[in-house]
Amino acid sequence: MTTTPATKDPFRHLQVTELRQFIAETVAGGAAVRRLLVEQYLFLEVRTKTGAASWVFRYTFAGAKSSQGFGKFPGVGLAEAREKARHARELLVKGVSPIEAKRAGLQGAKQRHERTVSFAVAQWLQADTKKLTSPKYAAQKGRRLAEVLDFNDAKHKVRRLGGMPVATVSTENITDSLGVLVSRGTHETAWRVLSDLEKSFDWARGKGWRSEANPCSGVGVTIERVAQVGHRAPELVDLGDVVRGIHGVMDTGTGGFDYDTRLALLLLLTGARTSEIRLATWSEVYDLDEALPRIDVPASRMKKRKAWTVPLSAQAATLVRELRDNASVHGNASPLIFFKYKHTGRGVVCNENAVNNLLRKAGLHDKVVGHGFRKLLSTAAYSLWPYRGNNRERAIEHSLAHVNTQTVEQTYNKADFLPERLLLLQWWADHLDRVAAGAGGNVIEFKQA
């Protein structure tokens, strides 16, 4: 390896032709690597094997030799290389290593790229999903937020909020971006998105990405509150009609085993949410033939991310045993309780809209939906359940998995009131049987909150 000075005065202006001549001489001469000193610390390094020429800034910092590449010639020209070398020498005079300065600059650029509003929202939403909400609800939040984050209106000079660095967003930017929702009258959605954005910015401020106040503060006053319609008459639902309607559409012919109707009945009997029962597996079913049959729902399928036990009344346990017997006929090929086996041996799990489709078929869609079964159970229990024990209200709320995991009480009180809940659900199942047979007490009044 040899180093050749450009001239006795290395700081004179070389011509590009001189650089090309040096490269040609190096290739012809056979030396593995030659360097041409262009100016202080700046070399043109040429490799004979490939004829490639690169700019190298070679210097000593804190007693250690180091080098930094400025790119290949002629892609990086002589003037540009000199400018880079000048900047590097200024850093050395200030006691700063050029390489460390470059790394810090790249890291800063990376952070500026990553610390956008979209990135902050995604990170907050991921953390929020783990703690509080179901994946389905998180996906709904994500879609609402994405519409606002991606909104861009060049005509009115509205920037795309998602691509902006968290640190630079103003209150005006938030207001302008929410305009995509406000302009079409979806004020309630705008309020929800604003709330989620505010939490996302709080998350980012906690990470040190923003030192200014939360830009969402005060934006709410610009979003119109839609007046609620008052003085609505109480909604009445005839339980007998519901139970008889569901039984009336059960496939009892040769069409096969009716999974959808059994799913609807089990949801009605337990007050559980659809996904908690629809996606249940046989490994979650316990003591089906014993005194306390139940389904243990894991935290991953719960809205509040807290495991929950669903005690089964005698009627509910009978439904699950029917499902078990049917699964055994098909060799228990699926771990899912509501796996719809077919004659071909293949099948699918019950559709998430199966219950609502069934209610529509039964002519009940204008009276109740699948999720409304929970409201039926709650209203009937508070109004009609004759139990007067100390834990009456808690048993009702725990039966609906209404557990506030943030309260101090729930931190220390781990009771799930299973005995009282089993009494409630057995009373509820018996009550449904009575009203289906035409007995009294079958009209439930849904009062306004």
C-alpha positions in Angstrom: 0.0 0.0 0.0 1.4 3.4 -1.0 0.4 7.0 -0.3 1.2 9.6 -2.9 1.0 13.3 -2.2 -0.9 15.3 -4.8 1.7 17.9 -4.8 4.2 19.6 -2.5 1.2 21.9 -1.7 -1.6 19.4 -1.0 -4.2 22.2 -0.7 -4.0 23.4 -4.3 -7.0 22.7 -6.5 -6.6 19.5 -8.3 -8.3 18.8 -11.6 -10.6 15.8 -12.2 -8.3 14.8 -15.0 -5.4 14.4 -12.5 -7.6 12.1 -10.3 -8.5 10.0 -13.3 -4.8 9.8 -14.3 -3.9 8.6 -10.8 -6.5 5.9 -10.9 -5.2 4.7 -14.3 -1.6 4.6 -13.1 -2.6 2.6 -10.0 -4.4 0.0 -12.0 -1.5 -0.3 -14.5 1.1 -0.3 -11.7 -0.2 -3.3 -9.9 -0.1 -2.0 -6.4 -2.9 -3.5 -4.3 -4.1 -0.1 -2.9 -2.8 3.4 -3.4 -4.0 6.6 -1.8 -3.7 10.1 -3.2 -3.5 12.8 -0.6 -5.8 15.5 -1.8 -5.8 17.8 1.3 -5.4 17.5 5.0 -6.7 14.1 6.1 -8.6 13.6 2.8 -7.4 10.8 0.4 -8.6 9.3 -2.8 -8.1 5.5 -2.2 -7.8 3.3 -5.3 -7.9 -0.5 -5.4 -6.1 -2.1 -8.3 -8.2 -5.3 -8.5 -11.4 -3.4 -9.2 -10.3 0.0 -10.2 -12.7 1.4 -7.6 -11.9 4.8 -6.1 -13.3 6.1 -2.9 -12.9 9.1 -0.7 -11.5 8.4 2.8 -11.0 10.9 5.6 -8.1 9.5 7.8 -7.5 11.1 11.2 -6.4 10.6 14.7 -8.8 11.2 17.6 -8.1 10.7 21.3 -4.8 9.0 20.4 -6.5 6.4 18.2 -6.4 6.3 14.4 -9.7 6.2 12.6 -11.2 6.8 9.1 -14.5 7.7 7.6 -15.7 7.1 4.0 -17.2 9.9 2.0 -18.4 7.9 -0.9 -17.1 6.7 -4.2 -15.6 8.8 -7.0 -16.9 10.0 -9.4 -20.3 9.6 -7.7 -19.1 12.0 -5.1 -17.1 14.7 -6.9 -14.0 16.5 -5.8 -15.8 19.6 -4.6 -18.3 17.6 -2.5 -15.5 15.6 -0.9 -13.6 18.7 0.0 -16.7 20.2 1.6 -17.2 17.0 3.7 -13.5 17.1 4.7 -13.8 20.7 5.8 -16.8 19.9 8.0 -15.0 17.0 9.5 -12.0 19.1 10.3 -14.2 21.6 12.0 -15.6 18.9 14.2 -12.1 17.8 15.2 -11.2 21.3 16.2 -14.2 21.3 18.5 -13.1 18.0 20.0 -15.8 15.9 18.3 -15.2 12.7 16.5 -16.6 12.9 12.9 -17.7 9.3 13.0 -19.6 9.7 16.3 -21.2 12.9 15.0 -22.4 10.9 12.0 -23.8 8.1 14.1 -25.6 10.6 16.3 -27.1 12.3 13.3 -28.3 9.0 11.9 -29.8 8.0 15.2 -31.5 11.4 15.4 -32.9 11.0 11.9 -34.1 7.5 12.8 -35.8 8.7 15.9 -37.4 11.6 14.0 -38.7 9.1 11.5 -40.0 6.7 14.2 -41.5 9.3 16.5 -44.4 10.1 14.2 -48.0 10.4 15.3 -48.8 7.1 13.5 -46.0 5.3 15.3 -47.1 6.7 18.7 -50.7 5.8 18.1 -49.8 2.2 17.0 -47.6 1.8 20.1 -50.3 3.1 22.5 -53.0 1.0 20.8 -50.9 -2.1 21.2 -50.3 -1.4 24.9 -54.0 -0.5 25.4 -55.2 -3.7 23.7 -53.1 -5.9 26.0 -54.6 -4.2 29.1 -58.2 -3.4 28.5 -59.8 -4.1 25.2 -60.5 -7.1 22.9 -58.7 -7.4 19.6 -62.0 -6.8 17.8 -62.6 -3.5 19.6 -58.9 -2.5 19.1 -59.3 -3.1 15.4 -62.3 -0.8 15.3 -60.3 1.8 17.1 -57.5 1.4 14.7 -59.7 1.9 11.7 -61.3 5.1 13.1 -57.8 6.5 13.9 -56.4 5.5 10.6 -59.0 7.6 8.7 -58.0 10.7 10.7 -54.2 10.0 10.6 -54.2 9.5 6.8 -56.5 12.4 6.0 -54.8 14.9 3.7 -56.4 18.0 2.0 -54.0 20.0 -0.1 -56.7 22.4 -1.1 -57.2 23.5 2.5 -53.6 23.0 3.5 -54.4 20.1 5.9 -51.2 18.0 6.4 -51.3 14.3 6.9 -51.3 14.0 10.7 -49.9 10.5 10.9 -46.6 11.4 9.2 -45.9 14.4 11.4 -43.4 14.1 14.3 -45.1 14.0 17.6 -43.0 16.9 18.9 -44.2 19.3 16.2 -48.0 18.7 16.2 -50.2 21.7 17.1 -53.7 21.9 18.3 -54.7 23.3 14.9 -53.3 20.2 13.2 -55.6 18.0 15.4 -58.6 20.1 14.7 -58.0 20.2 11.0 -57.5 16.4 10.8 -60.7 15.7 12.8 -62.5 17.7 10.1 -62.8 14.6 8.0 -65.2 13.2 10.6 -66.9 16.5 11.6 -67.6 17.5 8.0 -69.9 14.5 7.5 -71.7 14.8 10.9 -70.1 11.8 12.6 -69.5 13.9 15.8 -69.6 10.9 18.2 -66.9 9.2 16.3 -64.8 12.4 16.3 -65.1 12.5 20.0 -63.9 8.9 20.4 -61.0 9.5 18.0 -60.0 12.7 19.9 -60.0 10.7 23.2 -57.7 8.1 21.7 -55.4 10.7 20.2 -55.2 12.4 23.5 -54.1 9.2 25.2 -51.6 8.5 22.5 -50.0 11.9 22.9 -49.9 11.4 26.7 -48.1 8.1 26.0 -45.6 9.8 23.7 -45.0 12.6 26.3 -44.3 9.9 28.9 -41.7 8.5 26.5 -40.0 11.9 26.3 -41.0 12.4 22.6 -42.7 15.7 23.3 -42.0 18.4 25.8 -45.0 20.7 24.9 -48.5 20.2 26.3 -50.8 17.7 24.8 -52.1 19.2 21.5 -55.5 17.6 21.9 -56.3 19.8 24.9 -59.2 22.2 24.1 -60.1 20.6 20.8 -63.3 19.2 22.2 -65.0 22.6 22.3 -64.8 22.7 18.5 -66.8 19.4 18.1 -70.5 19.8 18.3 -72.3 17.6 20.8 -75.3 15.8 19.3 -78.4 16.3 21.4 -79.8 13.1 22.7 -83.4 12.3 22.0 -85.3 12.4 25.3 -88.7 11.1 26.6 -88.5 7.8 24.8 -91.0 5.2 25.9 -89.6 2.2 27.7 -88.7 -0.7 25.4 -90.6 -3.9 26.1 -89.4 -7.4 25.2 -91.5 -10.5 25.7 -89.2 -13.2 26.9 -91.7 -15.9 26.0 -91.7 -14.7 22.4 -87.9 -14.7 22.3 -87.5 -18.3 23.7 -90.3 -19.7 21.6 -89.0 -17.9 18.5 -85.5 -19.4 18.9 -86.8 -22.9 19.5 -89.2 -22.4 16.6 -86.4 -22.1 14.0 -84.4 -25.1 15.3 -83.6 -27.5 12.6 -85.1 -30.8 13.8 -85.3 -32.5 10.4 -82.7 -34.2 8.4 -80.7 -31.0 7.8 -78.2 -32.0 10.5 -77.2 -30.9 13.9 -78.3 -27.3 14.6 -75.3 -25.5 16.0 -76.6 -21.9 15.6 -79.7 -22.4 17.6 -77.8 -24.1 20.4 -75.3 -21.2 20.4 -78.2 -18.7 20.7 -79.7 -20.7 23.6 -76.4 -21.0 25.4 -75.8 -17.3 25.1 -79.3 -16.6 26.4 -78.8 -19.0 29.3 -75.4 -17.8 30.4 -75.4 -14.0 29.5 -71.9 -14.4 28.0 -70.6 -12.4 25.1 -70.7 -14.1 21.7 -66.9 -14.7 21.3 -66.6 -16.0 24.8 -68.9 -19.0 24.0 -68.6 -19.2 20.2 -64.8 -19.8 20.3 -64.8 -22.0 23.5 -62.8 -25.2 23.4 -63.5 -28.5 25.1 -60.4 -28.0 27.2 -62.2 -25.1 28.8 -65.2 -27.2 29.9 -65.0 -28.6 33.5 -67.2 -31.0 35.5 -69.9 -31.3 32.8 -71.4 -34.3 34.5 -70.7 -33.1 38.1 -72.3 -30.7 40.5 -70.7 -27.5 39.2 -70.4 -27.7 35.4 -68.7 -24.6 34.0 -66.7 -23.1 31.1 -63.5 -21.3 32.1 -62.9 -18.5 29.5 -59.2 -17.4 29.3 -58.2 -13.8 29.6 -57.3 -13.6 25.9 -61.0 -13.8 24.9 -62.3 -11.4 27.5 -63.0 -7.7 26.9 -61.2 -6.7 30.1 -58.4 -9.2 29.8 -59.4 -11.0 33.0 -60.2 -14.7 33.0 -63.8 -15.5 33.8 -65.8 -18.6 34.8 -69.2 -19.3 33.3 -71.3 -21.6 35.6 -73.8 -23.7 33.7 -77.3 -24.3 34.7 -78.9 -27.7 34.3 -80.4 -26.6 30.9 -77.1 -25.1 29.7 -75.2 -28.2 30.7 -77.6 -30.3 28.7 -76.9 -28.2 25.6 -73.2 -28.7 26.0 -73.6 -32.4 26.5 -75.5 -32.6 23.3 -72.7 -30.8 21.6 -70.2 -33.2 23.2 -72.1 -36.2 22.0 -72.3 -34.9 18.5 -68.5 -34.1 18.5 -67.8 -37.7 19.6 -69.7 -39.0 16.5 -67.2 -37.1 14.4 -64.2 -38.4 16.3 -63.7 -35.1 18.2 -61.8 -33.8 15.3 -61.9 -30.2 16.4 -61.1 -28.7 19.8 -63.9 -26.1 19.4 -67.2 -26.7 21.0 -69.2 -24.9 18.2 -67.4 -26.5 15.3 -70.0 -27.3 12.6 -69.2 -30.8 11.4 -70.4 -31.8 8.0 -70.9 -35.1 6.3 -67.7 -34.6 4.3 -65.7 -34.6 7.5 -64.8 -30.9 7.0 -66.5 -28.0 8.8 -66.3 -24.5 10.2 -66.8 -22.7 13.5 -70.1 -20.9 13.9 -70.1 -17.5 12.2 -69.9 -14.5 14.5 -73.2 -13.2 13.0 -74.9 -16.6 13.4 -77.1 -15.6 16.3 -78.3 -12.3 14.8 -79.0 -14.1 11.5 -81.1 -16.7 13.5 -83.0 -13.9 15.3 -83.8 -12.4 11.9 -85.0 -15.7 10.7 -87.2 -16.0 13.8 -88.7 -12.5 13.2 -87.1 -11.2 16.4 -84.5 -8.8 14.9 -86.6 -5.8 15.7 -86.9 -6.8 19.4 -83.5 -8.1 20.4 -80.0 -8.9 19.2 -77.5 -11.4 20.4 -75.7 -9.0 22.7 -79.1 -7.9 24.0 -79.4 -11.3 25.8 -77.1 -9.8 28.4 -79.4 -6.9 29.0 -82.4 -9.3 29.3 -80.6 -11.3 32.0 -79.5 -8.2 33.9 -82.9 -6.5 33.8 -84.8 -9.6 34.8 -82.3 -10.4 37.6 -82.5 -7.0 39.2 -86.3 -6.9 38.9 -87.4 -10.5 39.5 -84.7 -12.7 41.1 -86.0 -13.6 44.6 -82.6 -14.1 46.1 -81.9 -11.5 48.9 -78.4 -12.5 50.1 -75.6 -10.1 50.8 -73.9 -10.6 47.4 -77.0 -10.3 45.2 -75.8 -7.3 43.2 -72.3 -8.6 42.9 -73.5 -12.0 41.7 -75.5 -10.3 38.9 -72.6 -8.1 37.8 -70.1 -11.0 37.9 -72.4 -13.1 35.9 -72.0 -10.5 33.1 -68.3 -10.3 33.6 -68.7 -6.6 34.8 -65.6 -6.5 36.9 -63.7 -3.2 37.3 -60.1 -4.4 37.5 -58.9 -0.9 38.4 -60.6 -0.5 41.8 -58.8 -1.1 45.1 -61.6 -3.5 46.0 -60.8 -5.8 43.1 -57.1 -5.7 43.9 -57.8 -7.4 47.2 -61.1 -9.1 46.7 -60.6 -12.1 44.3 -64.0 -13.7 45.1 -66.0 -14.6 42.0 -69.3 -15.5 43.8 -69.7 -18.8 41.9 -72.4 -20.3 44.3 -74.6 -17.2 44.0 -74.0 -17.0 40.3 -75.0 -20.6 39.8 -78.2 -19.9 41.8 -78.9 -16.9 39.6 -78.3 -18.7 36.3 -80.4 -21.7 37.4 -83.3 -19.4 38.4 -82.9 -17.6 35.0 -83.0 -20.9 33.0 -86.1 -22.1 35.0 -87.7 -18.6 34.5 -87.1 -18.9 30.7 -88.8 -22.3 30.7 -91.8 -21.0 32.5 -92.3 -18.0 30.3 -91.8 -20.1 27.2 -94.7 -22.3 28.5 -96.9 -19.2 28.8 -96.5 -18.5 32.5 -96.5 -14.9 33.8 -93.6 -12.5 34.4 -92.5 -12.8 30.8 -92.4 -9.1 29.8 -89.1 -7.3 30.5 -89.0 -3.5 30.5 -85.8 -2.0 29.3 -85.7 1.3 31.1 -83.6 4.3 30.0 -80.2 4.6 31.7 
